[in-house]
Amino acid sequence: MENRNIGCTVNECKHNNNGVHCCTLERIQIKCHTPRAESPECTDCASFTRR
C-alpha cells in the first residue's frame, strides 16, 4: 500500500515504497529537534524506521 499524499525519497526507511517514492504509512509524525523550527533542517520525520 502506498500513500501518494506523503512523498518520500529516503530509501533507507522501512516505510518508503521505493518504486514510487511514497510513504506506506497513513500518517507520519514530524518532530522538531531545535527549540524553535526556523527551517526544514530543524525538523525530522519521527516515523522513520531503518530497513
C-alpha positions as CSV (number, residue, x, y, z in Angstrom):
1,M,0.0,0.0,0.0
2,E,1.3,3.5,-0.7
3,N,0.2,6.9,0.3
4,R,0.8,9.3,-2.6
5,N,0.0,12.2,-0.3
6,I,3.2,11.6,1.6
7,G,6.2,11.8,-0.7
8,C,9.5,10.3,0.5
9,T,12.8,9.6,-1.2
10,V,14.6,8.1,1.9
11,N,15.3,4.6,0.5
12,E,16.7,3.5,3.9
13,C,13.3,3.9,5.5
14,K,11.3,0.7,6.0
15,H,8.1,2.7,5.1
16,N,9.4,4.0,1.8
17,N,7.8,2.5,-1.3
18,N,11.0,2.5,-3.4
19,G,9.4,2.3,-6.8
20,V,7.1,5.3,-6.4
21,H,8.9,7.4,-3.7
22,C,5.9,7.4,-1.4
23,C,5.4,6.5,2.2
24,T,3.4,3.4,3.0
25,L,2.1,4.9,6.3
26,E,-1.3,6.6,6.5
27,R,0.1,9.1,9.0
28,I,3.6,10.3,9.9
29,Q,4.9,12.1,12.9
30,I,7.1,15.2,12.4
31,K,9.4,16.3,15.2
32,C,11.5,19.4,15.9
33,H,15.0,18.9,17.2
34,T,15.7,22.5,18.0
35,P,13.9,24.8,20.4
36,R,12.2,26.5,17.5
37,A,11.8,25.4,13.9
38,E,13.4,28.1,11.7
39,S,14.0,26.0,8.6
40,P,13.3,22.5,7.2
41,E,16.6,21.3,8.6
42,C,15.2,21.8,12.1
43,T,12.6,19.1,11.6
44,D,12.7,15.3,11.1
45,C,10.3,12.5,10.3
46,A,9.8,10.8,13.7
47,S,8.2,7.9,11.9
48,F,11.5,6.8,10.3
49,T,12.4,3.1,10.8
50,R,15.6,1.8,9.2
51,R,15.2,-1.1,6.8
